[in-house]
Amino acid sequence: MKTKRMAKHGLELLGLMMIGEGVVGLLYPRRYSLFWKMGPEWMRAGAEWFAEHRDQTRLFCVGEIAAGLWLSAHELDES
């Protein structure tokens, strides 16, 4: 029972982090994208693409905010 509650809290926290990250990306799309320019070449190339396409980055971030809101609301403990 305790593990299930911890998992729900973890998912709610993930949702809250998604909301925050999405807001930053919505306000600062280029800076947000270049923050992720690390790791393997495909990841760096993806970050560069998003940095060059700010409207698509903002659209992606709106989706991330929506998913984070849904996840956080869905995992709220009703007890």
PDB file with SEQRES, HELIX, SHEET and CRYST1 records, atoms N, CA, C and O in Angstrom:
SEQRES   1 A   79  MET LYS THR LYS ARG MET ALA LYS HIS GLY LEU GLU LEU          
SEQRES   2 A   79  LEU GLY LEU MET MET ILE GLY GLU GLY VAL VAL GLY LEU          
SEQRES   3 A   79  LEU TYR PRO ARG ARG TYR SER LEU PHE TRP LYS MET GLY          
SEQRES   4 A   79  PRO GLU TRP MET ARG ALA GLY ALA GLU TRP PHE ALA GLU          
SEQRES   5 A   79  HIS ARG ASP GLN THR ARG LEU PHE CYS VAL GLY GLU ILE          
SEQRES   6 A   79  ALA ALA GLY LEU TRP LEU SER ALA HIS GLU LEU ASP GLU          
SEQRES   7 A   79  SER                                                          
HELIX    1 AA1 LYS A    2  LEU A   27  1                                  26    
HELIX    2 AA2 PRO A   29  PHE A   35  1                                   7    
HELIX    3 AA3 GLU A   41  GLU A   52  1                                  12    
HELIX    4 AA4 ARG A   54  HIS A   74  1                                  21    
CRYST1    1.000    1.000    1.000  90.00  90.00  90.00 P 1           1          
ATOM      1  N   MET A   1       0.828  -1.193   0.000  1.00  0.00           N  
ATOM      2  CA  MET A   1       0.000   0.000   0.000  1.00  0.00           C  
ATOM      3  C   MET A   1       0.872   1.257   0.000  1.00  0.00           C  
ATOM      4  O   MET A   1       0.573   2.219  -0.706  1.00  0.00           O  
ATOM      5  N   LYS A   2       1.946   1.249   0.787  1.00  0.00           N  
ATOM      6  CA  LYS A   2       2.839   2.394   0.859  1.00  0.00           C  
ATOM      7  C   LYS A   2       3.552   2.604  -0.474  1.00  0.00           C  
ATOM      8  O   LYS A   2       3.758   3.742  -0.896  1.00  0.00           O  
ATOM      9  N   THR A   3       3.931   1.505  -1.140  1.00  0.00           N  
ATOM     10  CA  THR A   3       4.621   1.594  -2.421  1.00  0.00           C  
ATOM     11  C   THR A   3       3.705   2.202  -3.483  1.00  0.00           C  
ATOM     12  O   THR A   3       4.152   2.996  -4.311  1.00  0.00           O  
ATOM     13  N   LYS A   4       2.433   1.831  -3.458  1.00  0.00           N  
ATOM     14  CA  LYS A   4       1.485   2.373  -4.425  1.00  0.00           C  
ATOM     15  C   LYS A   4       1.330   3.884  -4.228  1.00  0.00           C  
ATOM     16  O   LYS A   4       1.262   4.636  -5.200  1.00  0.00           O  
ATOM     17  N   ARG A   5       1.276   4.317  -2.992  1.00  0.00           N  
ATOM     18  CA  ARG A   5       1.136   5.746  -2.707  1.00  0.00           C  
ATOM     19  C   ARG A   5       2.394   6.493  -3.132  1.00  0.00           C  
ATOM     20  O   ARG A   5       2.305   7.599  -3.666  1.00  0.00           O  
ATOM     21  N   MET A   6       3.559   5.905  -2.902  1.00  0.00           N  
ATOM     22  CA  MET A   6       4.811   6.536  -3.329  1.00  0.00           C  
ATOM     23  C   MET A   6       4.870   6.656  -4.852  1.00  0.00           C  
ATOM     24  O   MET A   6       5.348   7.658  -5.383  1.00  0.00           O  
ATOM     25  N   ALA A   7       4.382   5.630  -5.547  1.00  0.00           N  
ATOM     26  CA  ALA A   7       4.354   5.676  -7.012  1.00  0.00           C  
ATOM     27  C   ALA A   7       3.425   6.782  -7.492  1.00  0.00           C  
ATOM     28  O   ALA A   7       3.751   7.490  -8.446  1.00  0.00           O  
ATOM     29  N   LYS A   8       2.276   6.942  -6.848  1.00  0.00           N  
ATOM     30  CA  LYS A   8       1.346   8.007  -7.224  1.00  0.00           C  
ATOM     31  C   LYS A   8       1.969   9.379  -6.994  1.00  0.00           C  
ATOM     32  O   LYS A   8       1.818  10.278  -7.821  1.00  0.00           O  
ATOM     33  N   HIS A   9       2.657   9.540  -5.891  1.00  0.00           N  
ATOM     34  CA  HIS A   9       3.322  10.814  -5.605  1.00  0.00           C  
ATOM     35  C   HIS A   9       4.440  11.079  -6.621  1.00  0.00           C  
ATOM     36  O   HIS A   9       4.643  12.213  -7.055  1.00  0.00           O  
ATOM     37  N   GLY A  10       5.150  10.025  -6.987  1.00  0.00           N  
ATOM     38  CA  GLY A  10       6.208  10.164  -7.987  1.00  0.00           C  
ATOM     39  C   GLY A  10       5.663  10.604  -9.336  1.00  0.00           C  
ATOM     40  O   GLY A  10       6.251  11.460  -9.997  1.00  0.00           O  
ATOM     41  N   LEU A  11       4.530  10.018  -9.748  1.00  0.00           N  
ATOM     42  CA  LEU A  11       3.906  10.412 -11.014  1.00  0.00           C  
ATOM     43  C   LEU A  11       3.358  11.833 -10.952  1.00  0.00           C  
ATOM     44  O   LEU A  11       3.434  12.576 -11.930  1.00  0.00           O  
ATOM     45  N   GLU A  12       2.809  12.206  -9.805  1.00  0.00           N  
ATOM     46  CA  GLU A  12       2.327  13.575  -9.643  1.00  0.00           C  
ATOM     47  C   GLU A  12       3.494  14.559  -9.720  1.00  0.00           C  
ATOM     48  O   GLU A  12       3.375  15.613 -10.345  1.00  0.00           O  
ATOM     49  N   LEU A  13       4.613  14.224  -9.095  1.00  0.00           N  
ATOM     50  CA  LEU A  13       5.800  15.067  -9.148  1.00  0.00           C  
ATOM     51  C   LEU A  13       6.323  15.179 -10.580  1.00  0.00           C  
ATOM     52  O   LEU A  13       6.719  16.261 -11.013  1.00  0.00           O  
ATOM     53  N   LEU A  14       6.325  14.074 -11.309  1.00  0.00           N  
ATOM     54  CA  LEU A  14       6.733  14.096 -12.709  1.00  0.00           C  
ATOM     55  C   LEU A  14       5.836  15.060 -13.504  1.00  0.00           C  
ATOM     56  O   LEU A  14       6.329  15.838 -14.321  1.00  0.00           O  
ATOM     57  N   GLY A  15       4.546  15.005 -13.266  1.00  0.00           N  
ATOM     58  CA  GLY A  15       3.613  15.914 -13.935  1.00  0.00           C  
ATOM     59  C   GLY A  15       3.915  17.367 -13.614  1.00  0.00           C  
ATOM     60  O   GLY A  15       3.881  18.222 -14.499  1.00  0.00           O  
ATOM     61  N   LEU A  16       4.209  17.647 -12.356  1.00  0.00           N  
ATOM     62  CA  LEU A  16       4.530  19.023 -11.963  1.00  0.00           C  
ATOM     63  C   LEU A  16       5.822  19.498 -12.629  1.00  0.00           C  
ATOM     64  O   LEU A  16       5.924  20.655 -13.038  1.00  0.00           O  
ATOM     65  N   MET A  17       6.797  18.613 -12.735  1.00  0.00           N  
ATOM     66  CA  MET A  17       8.050  18.978 -13.405  1.00  0.00           C  
ATOM     67  C   MET A  17       7.814  19.219 -14.892  1.00  0.00           C  
ATOM     68  O   MET A  17       8.418  20.121 -15.473  1.00  0.00           O  
ATOM     69  N   MET A  18       6.952  18.434 -15.509  1.00  0.00           N  
ATOM     70  CA  MET A  18       6.623  18.624 -16.915  1.00  0.00           C  
ATOM     71  C   MET A  18       5.968  19.984 -17.134  1.00  0.00           C  
ATOM     72  O   MET A  18       6.251  20.663 -18.121  1.00  0.00           O  
ATOM     73  N   ILE A  19       5.098  20.376 -16.217  1.00  0.00           N  
ATOM     74  CA  ILE A  19       4.437  21.680 -16.325  1.00  0.00           C  
ATOM     75  C   ILE A  19       5.481  22.793 -16.273  1.00  0.00           C  
ATOM     76  O   ILE A  19       5.478  23.690 -17.116  1.00  0.00           O  
ATOM     77  N   GLY A  20       6.362  22.735 -15.297  1.00  0.00           N  
ATOM     78  CA  GLY A  20       7.389  23.764 -15.156  1.00  0.00           C  
ATOM     79  C   GLY A  20       8.314  23.826 -16.360  1.00  0.00           C  
ATOM     80  O   GLY A  20       8.618  24.911 -16.857  1.00  0.00           O  
ATOM     81  N   GLU A  21       8.760  22.678 -16.828  1.00  0.00           N  
ATOM     82  CA  GLU A  21       9.643  22.634 -17.987  1.00  0.00           C  
ATOM     83  C   GLU A  21       8.927  23.160 -19.229  1.00  0.00           C  
ATOM     84  O   GLU A  21       9.519  23.868 -20.043  1.00  0.00           O  
ATOM     85  N   GLY A  22       7.656  22.808 -19.364  1.00  0.00           N  
ATOM     86  CA  GLY A  22       6.870  23.282 -20.499  1.00  0.00           C  
ATOM     87  C   GLY A  22       6.704  24.789 -20.496  1.00  0.00           C  
ATOM     88  O   GLY A  22       6.761  25.420 -21.552  1.00  0.00           O  
ATOM     89  N   VAL A  23       6.502  25.374 -19.330  1.00  0.00           N  
ATOM     90  CA  VAL A  23       6.360  26.830 -19.232  1.00  0.00           C  
ATOM     91  C   VAL A  23       7.659  27.517 -19.635  1.00  0.00           C  
ATOM     92  O   VAL A  23       7.634  28.504 -20.371  1.00  0.00           O  
ATOM     93  N   VAL A  24       8.784  27.012 -19.164  1.00  0.00           N  
ATOM     94  CA  VAL A  24      10.083  27.599 -19.532  1.00  0.00           C  
ATOM     95  C   VAL A  24      10.283  27.501 -21.040  1.00  0.00           C  
ATOM     96  O   VAL A  24      10.722  28.464 -21.667  1.00  0.00           O  
ATOM     97  N   GLY A  25       9.967  26.351 -21.628  1.00  0.00           N  
ATOM     98  CA  GLY A  25      10.108  26.184 -23.068  1.00  0.00           C  
ATOM     99  C   GLY A  25       9.175  27.068 -23.863  1.00  0.00           C  
ATOM    100  O   GLY A  25       9.522  27.521 -24.953  1.00  0.00           O  
ATOM    101  N   LEU A  26       8.004  27.314 -23.332  1.00  0.00           N  
ATOM    102  CA  LEU A  26       7.040  28.197 -23.983  1.00  0.00           C  
ATOM    103  C   LEU A  26       7.539  29.636 -23.994  1.00  0.00           C  
ATOM    104  O   LEU A  26       7.379  30.344 -24.988  1.00  0.00           O  
ATOM    105  N   LEU A  27       8.135  30.063 -22.909  1.00  0.00           N  
ATOM    106  CA  LEU A  27       8.624  31.448 -22.801  1.00  0.00           C  
ATOM    107  C   LEU A  27       9.968  31.660 -23.490  1.00  0.00           C  
ATOM    108  O   LEU A  27      10.199  32.719 -24.074  1.00  0.00           O  
ATOM    109  N   TYR A  28      10.853  30.672 -23.430  1.00  0.00           N  
ATOM    110  CA  TYR A  28      12.217  30.783 -23.968  1.00  0.00           C  
ATOM    111  C   TYR A  28      12.539  29.571 -24.838  1.00  0.00           C  
ATOM    112  O   TYR A  28      13.370  28.750 -24.450  1.00  0.00           O  
ATOM    113  N   PRO A  29      11.910  29.435 -25.995  1.00  0.00           N  
ATOM    114  CA  PRO A  29      12.050  28.202 -26.771  1.00  0.00           C  
ATOM    115  C   PRO A  29      13.474  27.890 -27.243  1.00  0.00           C  
ATOM    116  O   PRO A  29      13.889  26.731 -27.221  1.00  0.00           O  
ATOM    117  N   ARG A  30      14.220  28.903 -27.666  1.00  0.00           N  
ATOM    118  CA  ARG A  30      15.578  28.634 -28.152  1.00  0.00           C  
ATOM    119  C   ARG A  30      16.496  28.216 -27.007  1.00  0.00           C  
ATOM    120  O   ARG A  30      17.220  27.227 -27.110  1.00  0.00           O  
ATOM    121  N   ARG A  31      16.460  28.972 -25.923  1.00  0.00           N  
ATOM    122  CA  ARG A  31      17.294  28.658 -24.761  1.00  0.00           C  
ATOM    123  C   ARG A  31      16.955  27.274 -24.202  1.00  0.00           C  
ATOM    124  O   ARG A  31      17.844  26.493 -23.862  1.00  0.00           O  
ATOM    125  N   TYR A  32      15.658  26.988 -24.115  1.00  0.00           N  
ATOM    126  CA  TYR A  32      15.189  25.691 -23.622  1.00  0.00           C  
ATOM    127  C   TYR A  32      15.714  24.559 -24.502  1.00  0.00           C  
ATOM    128  O   TYR A  32      16.185  23.540 -23.996  1.00  0.00           O  
ATOM    129  N   SER A  33      15.629  24.741 -25.825  1.00  0.00           N  
ATOM    130  CA  SER A  33      16.067  23.689 -26.747  1.00  0.00           C  
ATOM    131  C   SER A  33      17.564  23.451 -26.652  1.00  0.00           C  
ATOM    132  O   SER A  33      18.013  22.306 -26.620  1.00  0.00           O  
ATOM    133  N   LEU A  34      18.334  24.525 -26.606  1.00  0.00           N  
ATOM    134  CA  LEU A  34      19.788  24.377 -26.564  1.00  0.00           C  
ATOM    135  C   LEU A  34      20.274  23.793 -25.239  1.00  0.00           C  
ATOM    136  O   LEU A  34      21.377  23.251 -25.166  1.00  0.00           O  
ATOM    137  N   PHE A  35      19.455  23.903 -24.194  1.00  0.00           N  
ATOM    138  CA  PHE A  35      19.790  23.275 -22.916  1.00  0.00           C  
ATOM    139  C   PHE A  35      19.946  21.764 -23.085  1.00  0.00           C  
ATOM    140  O   PHE A  35      20.753  21.140 -22.395  1.00  0.00           O  
ATOM    141  N   TRP A  36      19.173  21.176 -24.004  1.00  0.00           N  
ATOM    142  CA  TRP A  36      19.182  19.738 -24.217  1.00  0.00           C  
ATOM    143  C   TRP A  36      20.172  19.309 -25.285  1.00  0.00           C  
ATOM    144  O   TRP A  36      20.164  18.148 -25.694  1.00  0.00           O  
ATOM    145  N   LYS A  37      21.028  20.218 -25.749  1.00  0.00           N  
ATOM    146  CA  LYS A  37      22.004  19.883 -26.794  1.00  0.00           C  
ATOM    147  C   LYS A  37      23.200  19.182 -26.154  1.00  0.00           C  
ATOM    148  O   LYS A  37      24.231  19.802 -25.892  1.00  0.00           O  
ATOM    149  N   MET A  38      23.050  17.890 -25.909  1.00  0.00           N  
ATOM    150  CA  MET A  38      24.088  17.071 -25.274  1.00  0.00           C  
ATOM    151  C   MET A  38      23.842  15.623 -25.652  1.00  0.00           C  
ATOM    152  O   MET A  38      22.827  15.291 -26.263  1.00  0.00           O  
ATOM    153  N   GLY A  39      24.759  14.786 -25.292  1.00  0.00           N  
ATOM    154  CA  GLY A  39      24.583  13.358 -25.522  1.00  0.00           C  
ATOM    155  C   GLY A  39      24.872  12.946 -26.951  1.00  0.00           C  
ATOM    156  O   GLY A  39      25.695  13.559 -27.630  1.00  0.00           O  
ATOM    157  N   PRO A  40      24.185  11.891 -27.408  1.00  0.00           N  
ATOM    158  CA  PRO A  40      24.455  11.358 -28.747  1.00  0.00           C  
ATOM    159  C   PRO A  40      24.082  12.364 -29.853  1.00  0.00           C  
ATOM    160  O   PRO A  40      23.323  13.306 -29.627  1.00  0.00           O  
ATOM    161  N   GLU A  41      24.629  12.136 -31.029  1.00  0.00           N  
ATOM    162  CA  GLU A  41      24.425  13.061 -32.152  1.00  0.00           C  
ATOM    163  C   GLU A  41      22.948  13.273 -32.472  1.00  0.00           C  
ATOM    164  O   GLU A  41      22.542  14.400 -32.755  1.00  0.00           O  
ATOM    165  N   TRP A  42      22.137  12.217 -32.434  1.00  0.00           N  
ATOM    166  CA  TRP A  42      20.724  12.373 -32.775  1.00  0.00           C  
ATOM    167  C   TRP A  42      20.023  13.307 -31.795  1.00  0.00           C  
ATOM    168  O   TRP A  42      19.116  14.044 -32.181  1.00  0.00           O  
ATOM    169  N   MET A  43      20.438  13.281 -30.533  1.00  0.00           N  
ATOM    170  CA  MET A  43      19.832  14.159 -29.522  1.00  0.00           C  
ATOM    171  C   MET A  43      20.276  15.610 -29.722  1.00  0.00           C  
ATOM    172  O   MET A  43      19.470  16.531 -29.590  1.00  0.00           O  
ATOM    173  N   ARG A  44      21.546  15.811 -30.036  1.00  0.00           N  
ATOM    174  CA  ARG A  44      22.050  17.162 -30.303  1.00  0.00           C  
ATOM    175  C   ARG A  44      21.397  17.740 -31.551  1.00  0.00           C  
ATOM    176  O   ARG A  44      21.051  18.920 -31.586  1.00  0.00           O  
ATOM    177  N   ALA A  45      21.229  16.909 -32.574  1.00  0.00           N  
ATOM    178  CA  ALA A  45      20.580  17.361 -33.811  1.00  0.00           C  
ATOM    179  C   ALA A  45      19.121  17.730 -33.544  1.00  0.00           C  
ATOM    180  O   ALA A  45      18.624  18.720 -34.081  1.00  0.00           O  
ATOM    181  N   GLY A  46      18.443  16.950 -32.728  1.00  0.00           N  
ATOM    182  CA  GLY A  46      17.048  17.260 -32.377  1.00  0.00           C  
ATOM    183  C   GLY A  46      16.942  18.563 -31.608  1.00  0.00           C  
ATOM    184  O   GLY A  46      16.033  19.357 -31.853  1.00  0.00           O  
ATOM    185  N   ALA A  47      17.854  18.791 -30.687  1.00  0.00           N  
ATOM    186  CA  ALA A  47      17.855  20.034 -29.921  1.00  0.00           C  
ATOM    187  C   ALA A  47      18.092  21.228 -30.837  1.00  0.00           C  
ATOM    188  O   ALA A  47      17.454  22.270 -30.689  1.00  0.00           O  
ATOM    189  N   GLU A  48      19.010  21.069 -31.782  1.00  0.00           N  
ATOM    190  CA  GLU A  48      19.294  22.146 -32.741  1.00  0.00           C  
ATOM    191  C   GLU A  48      18.070  22.425 -33.620  1.00  0.00           C  
ATOM    192  O   GLU A  48      17.754  23.582 -33.896  1.00  0.00           O  
ATOM    193  N   TRP A  49      17.389  21.370 -34.055  1.00  0.00           N  
ATOM    194  CA  TRP A  49      16.190  21.544 -34.881  1.00  0.00           C  
ATOM    195  C   TRP A  49      15.128  22.338 -34.115  1.00  0.00           C  
ATOM    196  O   TRP A  49      14.550  23.284 -34.652  1.00  0.00           O  
ATOM    197  N   PHE A  50      14.872  21.955 -32.864  1.00  0.00           N  
ATOM    198  CA  PHE A  50      13.890  22.676 -32.051  1.00  0.00           C  
ATOM    199  C   PHE A  50      14.325  24.122 -31.802  1.00  0.00           C  
ATOM    200  O   PHE A  50      13.482  25.018 -31.769  1.00  0.00           O  
ATOM    201  N   ALA A  51      15.618  24.360 -31.629  1.00  0.00           N  
ATOM    202  CA  ALA A  51      16.119  25.720 -31.412  1.00  0.00           C  
ATOM    203  C   ALA A  51      15.856  26.589 -32.639  1.00  0.00           C  
ATOM    204  O   ALA A  51      15.591  27.784 -32.508  1.00  0.00           O  
ATOM    205  N   GLU A  52      15.928  25.997 -33.828  1.00  0.00           N  
ATOM    206  CA  GLU A  52      15.691  26.737 -35.060  1.00  0.00           C  
ATOM    207  C   GLU A  52      14.206  26.882 -35.390  1.00  0.00           C  
ATOM    208  O   GLU A  52      13.836  27.743 -36.189  1.00  0.00           O  
ATOM    209  N   HIS A  53      13.362  26.066 -34.797  1.00  0.00           N  
ATOM    210  CA  HIS A  53      11.918  26.072 -35.081  1.00  0.00           C  
ATOM    211  C   HIS A  53      11.161  26.391 -33.789  1.00  0.00           C  
ATOM    212  O   HIS A  53      10.617  25.507 -33.127  1.00  0.00           O  
ATOM    213  N   ARG A  54      11.148  27.660 -33.461  1.00  0.00           N  
ATOM    214  CA  ARG A  54      10.592  28.084 -32.173  1.00  0.00           C  
ATOM    215  C   ARG A  54       9.097  27.825 -32.048  1.00  0.00           C  
ATOM    216  O   ARG A  54       8.624  27.470 -30.969  1.00  0.00           O  
ATOM    217  N   ASP A  55       8.345  27.997 -33.130  1.00  0.00           N  
ATOM    218  CA  ASP A  55       6.898  27.759 -33.045  1.00  0.00           C  
ATOM    219  C   ASP A  55       6.591  26.295 -32.757  1.00  0.00           C  
ATOM    220  O   ASP A  55       5.693  25.990 -31.973  1.00  0.00           O  
ATOM    221  N   GLN A  56       7.334  25.388 -33.388  1.00  0.00           N  
ATOM    222  CA  GLN A  56       7.142  23.961 -33.121  1.00  0.00           C  
ATOM    223  C   GLN A  56       7.548  23.622 -31.682  1.00  0.00           C  
ATOM    224  O   GLN A  56       6.926  22.780 -31.035  1.00  0.00           O  
ATOM    225  N   THR A  57       8.595  24.287 -31.195  1.00  0.00           N  
ATOM    226  CA  THR A  57       9.006  24.077 -29.809  1.00  0.00           C  
ATOM    227  C   THR A  57       7.907  24.517 -28.866  1.00  0.00           C  
ATOM    228  O   THR A  57       7.590  23.816 -27.904  1.00  0.00           O  
ATOM    229  N   ARG A  58       7.326  25.670 -29.134  1.00  0.00           N  
ATOM    230  CA  ARG A  58       6.233  26.157 -28.286  1.00  0.00           C  
ATOM    231  C   ARG A  58       5.034  25.212 -28.330  1.00  0.00           C  
ATOM    232  O   ARG A  58       4.410  24.952 -27.301  1.00  0.00           O  
ATOM    233  N   LEU A  59       4.716  24.706 -29.503  1.00  0.00           N  
ATOM    234  CA  LEU A  59       3.606  23.759 -29.628  1.00  0.00           C  
ATOM    235  C   LEU A  59       3.892  22.487 -28.825  1.00  0.00           C  
ATOM    236  O   LEU A  59       3.017  21.980 -28.124  1.00  0.00           O  
ATOM    237  N   PHE A  60       5.118  21.979 -28.933  1.00  0.00           N  
ATOM    238  CA  PHE A  60       5.526  20.804 -28.164  1.00  0.00           C  
ATOM    239  C   PHE A  60       5.386  21.083 -26.663  1.00  0.00           C  
ATOM    240  O   PHE A  60       4.922  20.229 -25.907  1.00  0.00           O  
ATOM    241  N   CYS A  61       5.792  22.288 -26.239  1.00  0.00           N  
ATOM    242  CA  CYS A  61       5.740  22.640 -24.818  1.00  0.00           C  
ATOM    243  C   CYS A  61       4.304  22.769 -24.319  1.00  0.00           C  
ATOM    244  O   CYS A  61       4.017  22.415 -23.175  1.00  0.00           O  
ATOM    245  N   VAL A  62       3.403  23.268 -25.154  1.00  0.00           N  
ATOM    246  CA  VAL A  62       1.987  23.320 -24.770  1.00  0.00           C  
ATOM    247  C   VAL A  62       1.473  21.897 -24.534  1.00  0.00           C  
ATOM    248  O   VAL A  62       0.731  21.649 -23.582  1.00  0.00           O  
ATOM    249  N   GLY A  63       1.869  20.969 -25.403  1.00  0.00           N  
ATOM    250  CA  GLY A  63       1.498  19.568 -25.203  1.00  0.00           C  
ATOM    251  C   GLY A  63       2.087  18.991 -23.928  1.00  0.00           C  
ATOM    252  O   GLY A  63       1.436  18.212 -23.231  1.00  0.00           O  
ATOM    253  N   GLU A  64       3.319  19.374 -23.624  1.00  0.00           N  
ATOM    254  CA  GLU A  64       3.960  18.904 -22.395  1.00  0.00           C  
ATOM    255  C   GLU A  64       3.242  19.443 -21.155  1.00  0.00           C  
ATOM    256  O   GLU A  64       3.067  18.723 -20.172  1.00  0.00           O  
ATOM    257  N   ILE A  65       2.831  20.706 -21.208  1.00  0.00           N  
ATOM    258  CA  ILE A  65       2.075  21.296 -20.093  1.00  0.00           C  
ATOM    259  C   ILE A  65       0.745  20.564 -19.918  1.00  0.00           C  
ATOM    260  O   ILE A  65       0.358  20.228 -18.799  1.00  0.00           O  
ATOM    261  N   ALA A  66       0.050  20.320 -21.028  1.00  0.00           N  
ATOM    262  CA  ALA A  66      -1.230  19.616 -20.960  1.00  0.00           C  
ATOM    263  C   ALA A  66      -1.060  18.208 -20.393  1.00  0.00           C  
ATOM    264  O   ALA A  66      -1.855  17.773 -19.560  1.00  0.00           O  
ATOM    265  N   ALA A  67      -0.032  17.501 -20.841  1.00  0.00           N  
ATOM    266  CA  ALA A  67       0.222  16.150 -20.330  1.00  0.00           C  
ATOM    267  C   ALA A  67       0.581  16.197 -18.847  1.00  0.00           C  
ATOM    268  O   ALA A  67       0.144  15.346 -18.073  1.00  0.00           O  
ATOM    269  N   GLY A  68       1.376  17.189 -18.453  1.00  0.00           N  
ATOM    270  CA  GLY A  68       1.736  17.328 -17.041  1.00  0.00           C  
ATOM    271  C   GLY A  68       0.535  17.633 -16.166  1.00  0.00           C  
ATOM    272  O   GLY A  68       0.407  17.100 -15.064  1.00  0.00           O  
ATOM    273  N   LEU A  69      -0.350  18.499 -16.666  1.00  0.00           N  
ATOM    274  CA  LEU A  69      -1.577  18.803 -15.913  1.00  0.00           C  
ATOM    275  C   LEU A  69      -2.446  17.568 -15.769  1.00  0.00           C  
ATOM    276  O   LEU A  69      -2.974  17.294 -14.692  1.00  0.00           O  
ATOM    277  N   TRP A  70      -2.592  16.824 -16.857  1.00  0.00           N  
ATOM    278  CA  TRP A  70      -3.403  15.611 -16.799  1.00  0.00           C  
ATOM    279  C   TRP A  70      -2.796  14.612 -15.831  1.00  0.00           C  
ATOM    280  O   TRP A  70      -3.500  14.035 -15.003  1.00  0.00           O  
ATOM    281  N   LEU A  71      -1.489  14.406 -15.934  1.00  0.00           N  
ATOM    282  CA  LEU A  71      -0.830  13.430 -15.072  1.00  0.00           C  
ATOM    283  C   LEU A  71      -0.950  13.827 -13.603  1.00  0.00           C  
ATOM    284  O   LEU A  71      -1.251  12.990 -12.752  1.00  0.00           O  
ATOM    285  N   SER A  72      -0.716  15.096 -13.310  1.00  0.00           N  
ATOM    286  CA  SER A  72      -0.802  15.559 -11.912  1.00  0.00           C  
ATOM    287  C   SER A  72      -2.222  15.420 -11.371  1.00  0.00           C  
ATOM    288  O   SER A  72      -2.418  14.953 -10.249  1.00  0.00           O  
ATOM    289  N   ALA A  73      -3.201  15.819 -12.158  1.00  0.00           N  
ATOM    290  CA  ALA A  73      -4.595  15.731 -11.714  1.00  0.00           C  
ATOM    291  C   ALA A  73      -5.032  14.277 -11.585  1.00  0.00           C  
ATOM    292  O   ALA A  73      -5.781  13.926 -10.673  1.00  0.00           O  
ATOM    293  N   HIS A  74      -4.566  13.439 -12.493  1.00  0.00           N  
ATOM    294  CA  HIS A  74      -4.946  12.031 -12.491  1.00  0.00           C  
ATOM    295  C   HIS A  74      -4.375  11.290 -11.290  1.00  0.00           C  
ATOM    296  O   HIS A  74      -4.981  10.335 -10.805  1.00  0.00           O  
ATOM    297  N   GLU A  75      -3.228  11.716 -10.814  1.00  0.00           N  
ATOM    298  CA  GLU A  75      -2.568  11.013  -9.718  1.00  0.00           C  
ATOM    299  C   GLU A  75      -2.883  11.591  -8.350  1.00  0.00           C  
ATOM    300  O   GLU A  75      -2.388  11.089  -7.340  1.00  0.00           O  
ATOM    301  N   LEU A  76      -3.699  12.642  -8.297  1.00  0.00           N  
ATOM    302  CA  LEU A  76      -4.035  13.221  -6.983  1.00  0.00           C  
ATOM    303  C   LEU A  76      -4.719  12.175  -6.113  1.00  0.00           C  
ATOM    304  O   LEU A  76      -5.589  11.434  -6.571  1.00  0.00           O  
ATOM    305  N   ASP A  77      -4.313  12.131  -4.864  1.00  0.00           N  
ATOM    306  CA  ASP A  77      -4.904  11.194  -3.921  1.00  0.00           C  
ATOM    307  C   ASP A  77      -6.258  11.743  -3.471  1.00  0.00           C  
ATOM    308  O   ASP A  77      -6.334  12.847  -2.933  1.00  0.00           O  
ATOM    309  N   GLU A  78      -7.304  10.989  -3.686  1.00  0.00           N  
ATOM    310  CA  GLU A  78      -8.648  11.453  -3.368  1.00  0.00           C  
ATOM    311  C   GLU A  78      -9.058  11.153  -1.937  1.00  0.00           C  
ATOM    312  O   GLU A  78     -10.176  11.474  -1.533  1.00  0.00           O  
ATOM    313  N   SER A  79      -8.169  10.543  -1.167  1.00  0.00           N  
ATOM    314  CA  SER A  79      -8.540  10.199   0.215  1.00  0.00           C  
ATOM    315  C   SER A  79      -8.339  11.348   1.168  1.00  0.00           C  
ATOM    316  O   SER A  79      -8.606  11.214   2.362  1.00  0.00           O  
TER     317      SER A  79                                                      
END                                                                             
